[in-house]
Amino acid sequence: MKHEIFHYPALEDVRRASEGMDAFLPLAEKTEALFAPLSMGKIQVSNRIAFQPMEGTDGTDEGAPGEWTVRRYQRFAQAGPGMIWFEAVATLPEARASAHQLYLTEGNVDAFRRLTDGIREISLKENGYVPVLVMQATHSGRYAKPHGIPEPLIAYSCPPLEDTPVSVERIVSDDDLKRYEEAFAVTAKLCCRAGFDGMDVKCCHRYLACELLSAFTRPGPYGGSFENRTRFLKNCYRAAAGACEDSGFFLTSRMNVYDGFAWPWGFGVREGGGLEVCLEEPVRLIRELREEFGIPMINVTMGNPYRNPHVNRPYDHGNYVPEEHPLEGLSRMMDGVSRIQHAVPDVPVIGSAFSYLRQHAGNLAAGMVEGGHCAMAGFGRMAFAYPGFVREMREKGTIRPDRACVACGGCAALLRRGEPAGCVVRDREVYRL
């Protein structure tokens, strides 16, 4: 068993450990690189830090931002990241991952607008600039729980993800997929009105659009060939692109570039070998999205938080204990992000998984940016635990170890239970037993 508890008080301790296992962790001594501005076409970002989409499960029954949602984004705004990648917002009632997942509608678009206006106002007052705001539009697919119990809508049966055989009626039809595509047009139009700068057509972590990328065994126009497996995602883009009249509004994706299951078919893996990384198809897809839709950036992630969470969020607590060392998983993520960035140099890449290194997370993020391995560094769990780390790094170049995320997975556990999510260690106000 290679798993062990984090024990790297000094940056040099991380460096020695990573060198000992030949891990790709480009650590920088200083974090200044994270505070350089970035231009992405017409988009200007004040620094290289993005807060990743971390769902809170605290919307109203109708899908509007709730009290705890507003609190979360006010804290994010005060922190001063260059980009806030808003959490998953459902495109249809049946697409919600919980009974209290956000769901943008004609009836609540003004509530979302008040929230985005408030984010900009707070950040401008506290930091002197406003963040770029991206909203993540989602169809939860096999993880749909609109009434608080599983009501999966899946693309094809995948035994490694299923405790029991899937009933045929849970496999969505081609007509269903066409209807889901059209929903992204409605959501995009509302997203513009809600004050977001851009929209993420969510394609990660085995939610529906992501799952279809690996639908090798599905018959018909949405399965088999690369063209078929990417059809849903591209049609969602086409629907969304034609819906918003704001010329400055952009589309992008948070995208899985590696699934990582012991299963013969997956996205970002060698055919017939579900654990061997092969980025040929992800690179091809990103290039095609850039060419057809002009995506200004791509947010790269891996794995499935429900079944192999160590792949996208290395950690060292909890009941699920992987065989690999957390630094090995972190290395795989950093290497994958780097390879994508170098393969598509005209598409700025946002990296993931930095929070595992706690007080050293900024050093890894800065090293990745300095080395040209990514354009921005995305922080999720750390934003829940200690959003103020952005200001602390900007002013002091450090992150306090007594405030940093401890990679315990408690925020994800709250989410899975359908409770308002936050940091169970550092933010006791939101953690209510």
C-alpha positions, 0 to 999 in steps of 0.5 A, spaced: 500 500 500 503 506 497 498 511 501 500 515 506 498 521 510 501 528 508 508 529 511 511 535 507 512 541 512 517 544 507 517 545 500 524 541 499 520 535 503 515 535 497 521 536 492 525 530 495 519 525 495 517 527 488 524 526 485 524 519 489 518 517 485 520 520 478 513 525 479 512 531 475 511 536 480 514 543 477 515 547 484 517 554 484 520 557 489 516 564 489 508 565 487 509 571 483 507 568 476 500 567 479 499 574 479 501 576 472 495 578 467 492 574 462 489 576 455 485 570 452 482 574 445 477 579 448 478 576 455 482 580 460 484 576 466 487 580 472 491 574 475 492 566 473 488 563 479 481 560 477 476 558 483 473 551 480 466 549 480 465 546 487 457 545 487 454 547 494 447 543 494 444 549 497 439 552 491 432 553 493 427 548 491 426 552 484 433 552 483 435 559 485 441 561 489 440 560 496 442 563 502 449 559 503 450 560 495 450 567 496 455 567 502 459 562 498 460 567 492 461 573 496 467 570 500 470 568 493 469 575 490 472 578 496 478 573 495 480 576 488 481 570 483 482 572 476 476 567 474 470 564 478 468 558 474 461 558 477 458 551 480 454 546 476 447 549 474 442 544 471 439 545 464 433 541 465 429 539 471 431 532 470 438 534 469 439 536 476 444 532 481 440 533 487 434 536 489 437 543 491 442 543 485 442 550 481 437 550 475 437 557 471 430 559 469 426 564 466 423 565 473 429 566 477 434 569 472 434 575 476 436 572 482 442 570 478 443 577 476 443 580 483 449 574 485 453 576 479 452 583 480 454 583 487 460 578 485 463 584 481 461 589 486 465 586 492 471 584 488 472 591 485 471 594 492 476 589 495 481 588 489 480 593 484 478 588 479 472 584 477 473 576 475 471 573 469 465 569 471 463 562 467 457 558 469 457 551 468 451 548 464 450 541 466 446 535 464 448 530 470 446 524 466 447 517 470 448 522 477 441 525 476 438 525 483 432 531 482 428 528 487 434 526 492 434 519 490 438 516 484 434 517 477 440 515 472 439 517 465 445 514 462 448 513 455 450 506 455 452 501 461 458 501 464 459 495 469 465 499 473 460 504 475 454 500 476 453 496 483 447 493 479 445 492 472 442 498 469 435 497 466 434 498 459 429 504 460 435 508 464 439 508 457 437 515 454 434 515 447 437 519 441 431 523 441 432 524 448 439 527 447 436 531 441 432 534 446 437 535 451 441 539 446 436 544 445 436 545 452 443 548 452 440 554 447 435 556 453 440 556 458 445 559 454 440 565 453 439 565 460 446 565 462 447 571 458 441 575 461 444 573 468 450 576 467 456 571 466 461 572 461 461 565 458 458 558 459 461 552 460 458 546 456 460 541 462 464 535 459 467 532 465 467 526 471 462 522 467 456 526 467 452 526 460 456 529 455 463 526 458 460 519 458 458 520 451 465 521 449 466 514 451 460 511 448 464 506 443 458 500 445 452 505 444 449 504 437 446 509 432 449 516 431 451 518 438 456 512 439 462 508 436 466 513 432 469 519 434 465 523 430 459 520 433 461 520 440 463 527 440 456 529 436 452 531 443 457 535 445 458 539 439 451 540 438 450 543 445 455 548 443 451 549 436 445 550 440 448 555 445 452 559 440 446 560 436 442 563 442 446 568 445 446 575 442 452 578 446 458 578 441 462 578 447 459 571 450 464 565 450 463 558 450 468 553 453 468 546 457 471 543 463 473 537 460 475 530 462 481 528 458 482 521 462 477 517 465 482 512 468 478 505 469 479 498 468 475 498 462 476 496 455 473 503 453 474 510 455 476 517 453 483 519 454 486 512 454 489 507 450 484 502 446 483 496 450 487 498 456 483 503 461 488 505 465 493 507 460 493 515 458 492 516 451 491 524 449 490 523 442 482 524 442 482 529 447 487 533 443 483 532 437 477 534 440 479 541 443 482 543 437 476 542 433 472 546 439 477 551 438 476 551 430 469 551 430 467 555 436 473 559 438 473 557 445 478 561 448 480 556 454 479 549 456 479 547 463 482 540 464 480 535 469 480 527 469 477 521 473 470 520 476 469 523 483 464 517 485 468 511 483 476 513 482 476 520 486 484 520 487 484 521 480 482 528 480 483 530 487 489 526 490 487 525 498 490 522 504 483 521 508 477 517 508 475 510 507 476 509 500 484 508 499 487 507 492 493 503 491 497 509 488 501 514 492 497 521 492 503 524 489 503 519 483 496 521 482 498 529 482 503 527 477 499 524 472 494 530 473 500 535 472 503 531 466 496 531 463 495 538 463 502 540 461 501 535 455 494 538 453 497 545 453 503 543 449 499 540 444 494 546 443 498 552 445 493 557 442 488 554 447 490 557 454 489 551 459 486 551 466 489 546 470 486 542 476 488 538 483 493 543 486 489 543 493 492 536 495 499 540 496 496 544 502 501 550 503 505 548 497 499 548 492 501 555 490 508 553 489 506 547 484 501 552 481 506 557 479 511 552 477 506 550 472 504 557 469 512 559 469 514 553 465 508 554 460 505 547 462 498 551 463 496 558 463 492 558 469 491 554 476 484 552 478 483 551 485 476 548 488 477 545 495 482 550 497 477 555 495 472 552 500 477 551 505 480 558 505 478 563 499 483 568 502 489 564 500 489 568 494 490 575 497 495 572 502 499 569 496 499 576 493 501 579 499 506 574 502 507 569 497 505 564 502 499 560 504 498 558 511 498 551 513 493 552 519 488 554 514 489 550 508 485 545 505 487 538 508 484 534 502 480 530 507 474 529 502 469 532 507 466 537 502 465 532 497 461 527 502 456 533 504 455 534 497 453 526 496 449 527 502 445 532 498 447 537 504 449 544 503 457 543 502 463 547 504 469 545 508 468 541 514 475 543 517 476 550 516 469 553 515 464 551 521 459 556 520 457 552 513 458 545 516 452 544 520 450 537 523 
